[in-house]
Structures are given as C-alpha cells and as structure tokens.
C-alpha cells in the first residue's frame, strides 16, 4: 500500500506538469491551429476524467486532502457551487458540472502538492517546470518580436473565430491568442529565471537566464499590457524589500526599505519607457535592410493570392494604427475609458444579479440568465465575461460563496504576511512562490482568472499556494 501511495503521488505530480504544459500550448496560436476542436475537447475530457479518478483514489487512500490548511473552506465553496448549479439547472448543468470537477481537482490534488514531496524535491520540480516552459515559450516569443520588426499584422481563424496576430492596435499580439496572458506568462518566467539564477553555480547558465529574461522583458513592453507592467513594478518592489530589509543585521530601517522600494519602482518605470522609445525605432531601421524589403514584398504577394486562407489581411483601419512612428502608443483606454469598458461590465453584472444574490447564477449560466432576465443589459447584448475573477465568484456563488472565499483569502494573506514580514532572511524559493501567487492574484483583478477555469495560471497558483506551507511550518517551529 505504501508503494502504491508513492506511485499515486508521482502520477499526480506528472498530471500537474502535463496540465500546465498542455494549457501553455493552448495560448500559442499556430499550435492551436494544428489541433482540431474535437481533439482538443477530447483531450480535456480525458484530462478531466483522469484528474477526477486520481482525486477520488487520493481521497479514499490518503489523508492529504483533509490535512491541507483551510481546505474545509474550499470544500464548502465546492458545495455552494453545486447548490448554485441545482438552483439554476433550467439554464443548463453539464458545463457547471465540468467546472466543479476541475475546481475539485485543483483543490484536492494541486493545493495539497506540498504534502506529497519534501521541500527539496518540490524545488527541483519547480526548477524542471521553469526549464520546460522556457524552452517551449522562447520560440513564439522570438517569432512575435520578429513580427514586430516586420510590422506584420493579420487575422487568423481558429474554430470560426477571428484572432488578431502580429502588431495590432499598437500592441504586439504576436502569435499568442491574447497579449495579456502572454505577458503575464512571460513575467512569471522572469521570476522563474531569477529562481534558476540563484539555484545554479555555473556562470554560463546565469548568463543564459539573464539574456532570456531580457528577451521576455522586451516582449512584455511590446505587448502593452498594463497589468504586466504593474506586476513588474510589484515584483521589483518585493525583491527590493526582501534584499534590503531582510539581510540587515541588527534589524531593519524603515526609511532605507521605503527608499529602496521607491528606487525599484523608478527603475522599472524608467526601463519600461526607455525600452519603449528605443523599440519603436527598430522597425524603421530594419525596414531599410534589403532582404527585409524582399521578405515583405514576397509576403504581400502570398497574402494577395490567398484571400480565402485562414490567414487574412488586417483591416485598413487597424493596419493604419501601426504606420506612425508611435507604433507602441495604445489608443484604447483613453478619453475617460481607461478600464477598457471593465467598469461598465462590472456595474452591469452587479446590477443584474436580481434574485441570485444568495447563491449566485452558477459558474457557467450567468450570460444565459442575463439574456432571459435582463435582455437589454450590457452583458446580454455583448456576451462579455466578468473580466474580474473575484467578481466571478460573487456572480457564480452569491454572498454565500463570496463570504467563504473571502475568509479563505484573508487567512492566506495573513499567513503569507507572517512569512514575508517575519524575522530572518527570505529564501529565494519562498519568495518565488509568493511572487507567483501575488502576480496571478493581481492579474485576476482584471481578467476572468483563477476561479472556475482550468489553465496554467490556476494550476501554478494552487500548487504554489500549497508550497507556502513549507515555510509556514518552519516559522511555526521557530516560533
């Protein structure tokens, strides 16, 4: 039985790794183009069944699932999701059941990862994960930067839906399905590279990680993601605080810490703006190279001959936005709409809750309910999701689910602050987990992330949140 349990733990770790890697590929458009929708759906069904089986066996044979800190709050939240599904069953239930299964897998398997392996093995796993992701990610990032230099822009059809590619609306979408997700993944990879730099003694490896991080930073700037910019600032501030405040002997001086953090913010903003100014000039310089002109001319002829291709020419009004010298100056989010309609979306959801305040509209039925009960509302007419993961919790599970999740978040923040602001030097492994969690949590404020989704960020968040237990236990032991 002991050997079987160890085998189960290894299977769960590989399952988590596969989940993260497969979802990562899902954000790379050329890979998505090669995957038929039916095949993609089948893979997710298989993954869901495998995860459910592993979770069920784990619950029966192991006690990890009930020993994880504050897990009962999460299981109560799952129960509320079930109640909300039943109450709104007339609008559908299969998609809700799938969401409940995926959420259960994250709570039972991913969040309890730290109990299956010791800290050193967990850190080796994290190192392997960053290396795998970095090898996969560098190719689309480099090609996306190449598209920027060529001022390339077009639509790609994926399963009947138009996806912007290249440099569009003064933002580098590249060959990713969404520049915001690509930017946050790149930011997390920079954190991963810093982790690897500290974990290796070889200078040539450190140099590779630094160069890789620089390339990722370039893409983040070109993506125009303001959320990623905020994440970069926050990341530098956290690193600065940890280095300046945690390593002083004889205590910490508040003034020095504050000044160090301010310096960190200034450095990030300055690097961002200087890089932006410099990068804007590159396409014009590259355009003077003879083979680039030949490449553009040949590409133009190919597109003109293939009007029915899945790769379509960009509309003239969109194409014109990248012909000026300010190729990275975003036009959206201005003129009183800095949130890109998010505030309007949030207000519409909150106003349209109606009789669903207690248990919500269920994770997958909200838009259908709006169409029936509030047909003239902004959500019913636009079919927008919440663009805020925390608001999604309230819309899906009402006050009951929101209170449970708020309680869980407050307890986790309290414990994380106890680790971060506690005495002693901050370990880079702990800092890495905290930064992963924090960046994804901030990203969730502006995108429908973390809750009711199955993707790379959710898997990273729950497994990293569980890993904080290593340092929380150590802090409790040391008093």
Secondary structure as the mmCIF struct_conf table of DSSP 4:
data_model
#
loop_
_struct_conf.conf_type_id
_struct_conf.id
_struct_conf.beg_label_comp_id
_struct_conf.beg_label_asym_id
_struct_conf.beg_label_seq_id
_struct_conf.end_label_comp_id
_struct_conf.end_label_asym_id
_struct_conf.end_label_seq_id
HELX_RH_AL_P HELX_RH_AL_P1 UNK A 2 UNK A 25
TURN_TY1_P TURN_TY1_P1 UNK A 26 UNK A 27
STRN STRN1 UNK A 28 UNK A 28
HELX_RH_AL_P HELX_RH_AL_P2 UNK A 29 UNK A 33
TURN_TY1_P TURN_TY1_P2 UNK A 34 UNK A 34
BEND BEND1 UNK A 35 UNK A 35
HELX_RH_AL_P HELX_RH_AL_P3 UNK A 37 UNK A 61
BEND BEND2 UNK A 63 UNK A 63
HELX_RH_AL_P HELX_RH_AL_P4 UNK A 64 UNK A 67
BEND BEND3 UNK A 68 UNK A 68
TURN_TY1_P TURN_TY1_P3 UNK A 69 UNK A 70
HELX_RH_AL_P HELX_RH_AL_P5 UNK A 71 UNK A 87
TURN_TY1_P TURN_TY1_P4 UNK A 88 UNK A 88
HELX_RH_3T_P HELX_RH_3T_P1 UNK A 89 UNK A 91
BEND BEND4 UNK A 93 UNK A 93
HELX_RH_AL_P HELX_RH_AL_P6 UNK A 94 UNK A 105
HELX_RH_PI_P HELX_RH_PI_P1 UNK A 106 UNK A 110
TURN_TY1_P TURN_TY1_P5 UNK A 111 UNK A 112
HELX_RH_3T_P HELX_RH_3T_P2 UNK A 113 UNK A 115
TURN_TY1_P TURN_TY1_P6 UNK A 116 UNK A 116
BEND BEND5 UNK A 117 UNK A 117
HELX_RH_AL_P HELX_RH_AL_P7 UNK A 119 UNK A 150
TURN_TY1_P TURN_TY1_P7 UNK A 151 UNK A 151
STRN STRN2 UNK A 153 UNK A 158
TURN_TY1_P TURN_TY1_P8 UNK A 159 UNK A 160
STRN STRN3 UNK A 161 UNK A 168
TURN_TY1_P TURN_TY1_P9 UNK A 169 UNK A 170
STRN STRN4 UNK A 171 UNK A 174
TURN_TY1_P TURN_TY1_P10 UNK A 175 UNK A 175
STRN STRN5 UNK A 176 UNK A 176
BEND BEND6 UNK A 177 UNK A 177
HELX_RH_AL_P HELX_RH_AL_P8 UNK A 179 UNK A 199
HELX_RH_AL_P HELX_RH_AL_P9 UNK A 203 UNK A 223
TURN_TY1_P TURN_TY1_P11 UNK A 224 UNK A 224
HELX_RH_AL_P HELX_RH_AL_P10 UNK A 226 UNK A 246
BEND BEND7 UNK A 247 UNK A 247
TURN_TY1_P TURN_TY1_P12 UNK A 249 UNK A 250
HELX_RH_AL_P HELX_RH_AL_P11 UNK A 254 UNK A 287
TURN_TY1_P TURN_TY1_P13 UNK A 288 UNK A 288
BEND BEND8 UNK A 289 UNK A 289
HELX_RH_AL_P HELX_RH_AL_P12 UNK A 290 UNK A 304
TURN_TY1_P TURN_TY1_P14 UNK A 305 UNK A 305
TURN_TY1_P TURN_TY1_P15 UNK A 307 UNK A 308
BEND BEND9 UNK A 309 UNK A 310
STRN STRN6 UNK A 311 UNK A 313
HELX_LH_PP_P HELX_LH_PP_P1 UNK A 314 UNK A 315
HELX_RH_AL_P HELX_RH_AL_P13 UNK A 316 UNK A 319
HELX_RH_3T_P HELX_RH_3T_P3 UNK A 320 UNK A 322
BEND BEND10 UNK A 323 UNK A 325
TURN_TY1_P TURN_TY1_P16 UNK A 327 UNK A 328
TURN_TY1_P TURN_TY1_P17 UNK A 332 UNK A 333
TURN_TY1_P TURN_TY1_P18 UNK A 335 UNK A 336
TURN_TY1_P TURN_TY1_P19 UNK A 338 UNK A 341
HELX_RH_AL_P HELX_RH_AL_P14 UNK A 342 UNK A 351
TURN_TY1_P TURN_TY1_P20 UNK A 352 UNK A 352
HELX_RH_3T_P HELX_RH_3T_P4 UNK A 354 UNK A 356
TURN_TY1_P TURN_TY1_P21 UNK A 357 UNK A 359
BEND BEND11 UNK A 361 UNK A 361
TURN_TY1_P TURN_TY1_P22 UNK A 363 UNK A 365
HELX_RH_AL_P HELX_RH_AL_P15 UNK A 366 UNK A 373
TURN_TY1_P TURN_TY1_P23 UNK A 375 UNK A 376
BEND BEND12 UNK A 377 UNK A 377
HELX_RH_AL_P HELX_RH_AL_P16 UNK A 378 UNK A 382
BEND BEND13 UNK A 387 UNK A 387
HELX_RH_AL_P HELX_RH_AL_P17 UNK A 389 UNK A 420
BEND BEND14 UNK A 421 UNK A 424
HELX_LH_PP_P HELX_LH_PP_P2 UNK A 425 UNK A 427
HELX_RH_AL_P HELX_RH_AL_P18 UNK A 428 UNK A 443
TURN_TY1_P TURN_TY1_P24 UNK A 444 UNK A 446
BEND BEND15 UNK A 447 UNK A 448
BEND BEND16 UNK A 450 UNK A 452
BEND BEND17 UNK A 455 UNK A 455
HELX_RH_AL_P HELX_RH_AL_P19 UNK A 456 UNK A 478
#
